[in-house]
């Protein structure tokens, strides 16, 4: 997939229903984001563990063949810990894993723009160990640095160079959201690269998927927009229901089309057909 003319687009998916909707929309991959997963649990990415992320992948892959990218934060440990992180991630069926160069355990301050970086050499060792221990060569190792926010572009580029030399398949320099930054990264580090979008995907960036593809960006992921949109919808519907629990609404909303669409996504009719053929009473008689 990384060899195509356009970047692989991967919107946020947190559960099987989101994955099915992304798949139905035509996306080629999904992004299981750590930040959004933490928010969904009314916690933070720093509070998550590898087991629950792998469980999310198992739930998704039980019903969807959408390739998944795991945002594994700091890899849940030091170089030695990467043995279990990579092994479990491969076993859970992830197609790729994203590892970043922050302190373990991760700090909540990351969410307000304060980064706690580990030495470049330690992160390079983590990347090298991740590459060495994977069993499937097609399992993609993405090395991410947050140095652009923690220090500057030069530091981020140096780190990118080091992580590439350590064996990373794809590099991600996060917090780069200006065309000139993305071009500078591509010129210095070469392909393949990953871009983590802001809210709204590429809206306001001034670059298209074609532009990014020509620069060598092979993966473009949106880590937040679907969750924010869902949050806004949930908040509104709960607020609407508090006003008399809907009794004051004169025109009753018709949710039937949405419900039928939901049934189609979960393939309810197929499951009903199995029951009709096996355990449900048939016309003119009963099932065995």
Protein Blocks (a to p, Z undefined) as FASTA:
>chain_A
ZZpmbdcdddddfbfklmmmmmmnopabdcddfklmmmmnopafklpcfklmmmmmmmmm
mmpccdcdddehjoopafklmmmmmmmmmmnopabdcddfbdcdddfklmnopacdddfk
lmmmmmmmmmmmpmblklccddddfklmmmmmklmmmmmmmmmmnopabdcdehiabfkl
mmmmmmmnopaddddddehijgonlpafklmmmnopabdcdfklmmmmmmmmmmmmmmmm
mnonommpmbacdfklmmmmmmmmnommmmmmmmmmmmgccehiacZZ
